[in-house]
Amino acid sequence: MYVRSAERLTEGGDTAGADLNARRAASLLPWASEPLIVRGDLRLGEGDRDGARAFYRRALQRDEWNWQIWIRLSSASAGRPALEARRRALELDPGIARGLP
């Protein structure tokens, strides 16, 4: 519920409200990666690549098999770390290669 709300608030431009709801979701679902992904996306949208990477890495600690987190980590990274994250995403789901630039 809070994750969905955070995503809707993000789309509406309310990043503070989105972050608050993502934090609430994380406290209620401490095992879930989704709230951390939302918080990473918010940071990336604000240009805070370091903050985004930190949240994506925390999300990966909860769900290392989620190729979408690896793609996000790649987009927030540069150089070798970006390539390694993209490579891991492709290992997890080779079908995504069709949609990657």
Secondary structure, DSSP 8 states (H G I E B T S, - for coil): -HHHHHHHHHHTT-HHHHHHHHHHHHHH-TT-SHHHHHHHHHHHHTT-HHHHHHHHHHHHHH-TT-HHHHHHHHHT--HHHHHHHHHHHHHH-GGGGGG--
